[in-house]
C-alpha cells in the first residue's frame, strides 16, 4: 500500500482534523472529534490549486479502524486511522483566482 505524509485539513461530519498520512486505502488524522472504532465518517479534503487555478476536491466515506489515546492539554487531540470505503474526485476553481479575474 502506498501512503504519503501530507498535512491537509480534513473536514467530516462531526468535526475536522489534520491529516498525517493519506494513502490509497486509508488515512491517519489527528482530531479532537469524539470518533469510535467502527464508525463511518463522510467528509472531504482539498489539494492546492494548480497553475490553472483548479483545486482537486476529494470526498470520502471511511470506516474508523483505530483511535489512539487523547493527548493532554486543551486541544485533546488523538490519532485516528480510517479505511476509505468510497472516494470521489472533483475539481473546482480556486475562489481567489475568480476574485482576481473579476477585478
QUITA-V735683 format. One record per residue. RES is the residue in three letters. SS is DSSP state (h for helix, s for strand, l for the rest). OMEGA is omega in radians with two decimals (none if undefined). D_FIRST is the distance of its C-alpha to the first C-alpha in Angstrom with 2 decimals. Layout:
((RES	SS	OMEGA	D_FIRST) (RES	SS	OMEGA	D_FIRST))
//
This chain:
((UNK	l	3.14	0.00) (UNK	l	3.11	3.80) (UNK	s	-3.12	6.54) (UNK	s	3.04	10.23) (UNK	s	-3.10	13.22) (UNK	l	3.12	15.69) (UNK	l	3.11	18.76) (UNK	l	3.00	19.91) (UNK	s	3.10	22.32) (UNK	s	3.09	20.87) (UNK	s	3.11	23.72) (UNK	s	3.13	23.71) (UNK	l	3.10	26.48) (UNK	l	3.11	28.18) (UNK	s	3.11	27.05) (UNK	s	3.11	24.84) (UNK	s	3.08	22.66) (UNK	s	3.12	20.86) (UNK	s	3.00	17.14) (UNK	s	-3.13	15.76) (UNK	s	3.02	12.08) (UNK	s	3.14	10.70) (UNK	s	3.12	7.20) (UNK	l	-3.03	6.80) (UNK	l	-3.10	7.39) (UNK	s	3.10	9.18) (UNK	s	3.01	11.48) (UNK	s	-3.06	13.73) (UNK	s	2.98	17.33) (UNK	s	-3.07	20.68) (UNK	s	3.02	23.48) (UNK	l	3.14	26.93) (UNK	l	-3.12	26.69) (UNK	l	-3.14	27.46) (UNK	l	3.13	24.29) (UNK	l	3.12	23.98) (UNK	l	-3.13	21.39) (UNK	l	-3.14	21.26) (UNK	l	3.03	22.58) (UNK	s	3.09	21.42) (UNK	s	3.07	21.52) (UNK	s	-3.11	21.98) (UNK	s	-3.11	21.96) (UNK	s	2.94	21.08) (UNK	s	-3.07	20.30) (UNK	s	3.04	21.67) (UNK	s	-3.03	20.58) (UNK	l	-3.10	23.60) (UNK	l	3.03	26.11) (UNK	l	-3.06	26.07) (UNK	l	3.05	29.38) (UNK	l	-3.14	30.69) (UNK	l	3.12	30.36) (UNK	s	3.11	27.67) (UNK	s	3.05	25.19) (UNK	s	3.12	21.92) (UNK	s	3.11	21.83) (UNK	s	3.06	18.79) (UNK	s	-3.05	20.07) (UNK	s	2.84	18.05) (UNK	s	-3.07	18.68) (UNK	s	3.09	16.55) (UNK	s	3.13	17.28) (UNK	s	-3.13	17.76) (UNK	s	-3.08	16.09) (UNK	s	3.08	17.67) (UNK	s	-3.14	20.48) (UNK	l	3.12	21.55) (UNK	l	3.13	25.23) (UNK	l	3.08	27.11) (UNK	l	3.07	28.17) (UNK	l	3.11	31.91) (UNK	l	-3.03	33.69) (UNK	l	-3.10	34.52) (UNK	l	3.12	31.03) (UNK	l	-3.09	29.73) (UNK	l	3.03	26.05) (UNK	s	3.10	23.33) (UNK	s	-3.13	19.55) (UNK	s	3.02	17.90) (UNK	s	-3.13	14.42) (UNK	s	-3.13	14.18) (UNK	s	3.13	12.10) (UNK	s	3.01	12.78) (UNK	s	-3.12	15.30) (UNK	s	3.04	16.48) (UNK	s	3.06	16.01) (UNK	s	-3.13	19.05) (UNK	s	3.09	19.67) (UNK	s	3.05	23.22) (UNK	s	3.09	25.23) (UNK	s	3.02	28.22) (UNK	s	3.08	30.87) (UNK	l	-3.10	30.79) (UNK	h	-3.14	33.89) (UNK	h	3.08	35.17) (UNK	h	3.11	35.32) (UNK	h	3.13	37.40) (UNK	h	3.11	39.72) (UNK	h	-3.14	40.29) (UNK	h	-3.10	41.03) (UNK	h	-3.08	43.60) (UNK	l	none	45.38))
//
